[in-house]
Amino acid sequence: MAIQFSVAVRNARLDAIESAIGVSPTLEIRSGAPPVNPAAADTGTVLATLALPSDYMAAASAGSKQLLGTWQDLAADATGTAGHFRLKQGATTHMQGTITATGGGGDMLLDNTSLATGQQFTINGFTINEPHA
């Protein structure tokens, strides 16, 4: 039998992620596949960098945690196809994952993954799930 946690424990684990990353992190949208892990060097081209607010994720509920508010960039920094993201506090990457267009099954969902310099885009979905139900 696999280890299982109560909803309260799962929610606490999820909320601890935002606390550990800290306030006002940056979100980098990058081209290509993510590196092997968050400790590995950056890969791909930075297509956009978003400064997230100090409270950027909703409180965990039912073992799930979602973005809070609207995550939008008014002007992409470079042209390319978004492939992954890195969530950083300073120079330290704390989280990374894949990006697809809405409905594509990536860890983060953009309204359009083909970005052009100066283009506005919105992150339509980002959810973290605690799997030990």
Secondary structure, DSSP 4 states (H G I P E B T S, - for coil): ------HHHHHHHHHHHHHHH-SS-EEEEEES---SSTTSPP-S-EEEEEE--SS-BPPPBTTEEEB-S-EEESS-SS-EEEEEEEEEETTEEEEEEEEEETTS--SEEES-SEE-TT--EEEEEEEEE----
